[in-house]
Amino acid sequence: VSTKASATHVSLADGVEGQLKIIIHKTRAGSNDLVITPANFAAGSTLTSDSAARAVQLLFDGSNWQVVAGEITGTAEMVIA
């Protein structure tokens, strides 16, 4: 996913049980963060990336997206909000 001034938010629909999804914040325009809003997310309501070249892997458990791996804490990384 690449962000730009007019496109910073994306939604993520529910998957099927066992489905894996890898999201990569490929490029970042200016100071525009990437905000991902899963339909159902066990760890909160959104994922936010404030830096390009960050990734997160999610698993749909049948009810919610779960974070499996990735850069999800700290400054300039994929963070759960």
C-alpha positions in Angstrom: 0.0 0.0 0.0 1.3 3.5 -0.9 0.0 6.6 0.8 -0.4 10.0 -0.8 -2.1 13.2 0.3 -5.5 12.1 -0.9 -5.3 8.4 0.0 -4.2 7.4 3.5 -7.0 5.1 4.8 -7.8 1.6 3.7 -10.3 -1.0 5.0 -9.8 -4.7 5.5 -12.8 -6.9 5.2 -13.1 -10.1 7.3 -11.4 -13.1 5.8 -12.0 -16.8 6.0 -10.7 -18.8 9.0 -7.0 -19.5 8.7 -6.4 -16.8 6.0 -3.1 -14.9 6.2 -2.7 -11.3 5.0 0.6 -9.5 4.7 0.3 -5.7 4.4 3.4 -3.7 3.3 3.5 0.1 3.6 5.5 0.5 0.4 5.8 4.3 0.0 4.8 7.2 2.2 4.0 10.6 0.8 5.0 13.5 3.0 3.7 13.1 6.5 0.6 11.0 5.5 0.4 7.9 7.7 -1.2 4.7 6.4 -4.3 3.8 8.5 -5.8 0.3 8.1 -9.2 -0.4 9.5 -10.1 -4.1 9.7 -13.8 -5.0 9.9 -13.0 -7.0 13.1 -9.6 -6.6 14.8 -8.8 -8.4 18.1 -6.1 -5.8 19.1 -8.1 -2.6 18.8 -9.7 -0.8 15.9 -6.9 0.3 13.5 -3.3 -0.3 12.4 -1.2 2.8 11.7 2.1 2.9 9.9 4.1 6.2 10.0 7.0 5.0 7.8 7.5 3.3 4.5 8.9 -0.2 4.2 7.0 -1.5 7.3 5.0 -4.7 7.2 2.5 -6.6 9.3 1.2 -10.2 8.9 -2.4 -10.9 10.1 -4.3 -14.1 10.5 -8.1 -14.3 10.5 -9.2 -16.6 13.3 -12.8 -16.9 12.1 -14.0 -13.8 14.1 -11.1 -11.3 14.1 -7.8 -10.4 12.4 -4.9 -11.3 14.8 -1.4 -9.9 14.5 1.0 -12.8 13.8 4.2 -10.9 13.0 5.6 -7.6 11.9 6.7 -4.2 13.1 3.9 -3.2 15.4 5.5 -1.2 18.2 7.8 1.8 18.6 8.4 4.9 16.7 8.3 4.9 12.9 6.9 1.4 12.8 3.5 -0.3 12.3 1.6 0.5 15.5 -1.7 -0.7 16.8 -4.0 2.2 17.8 
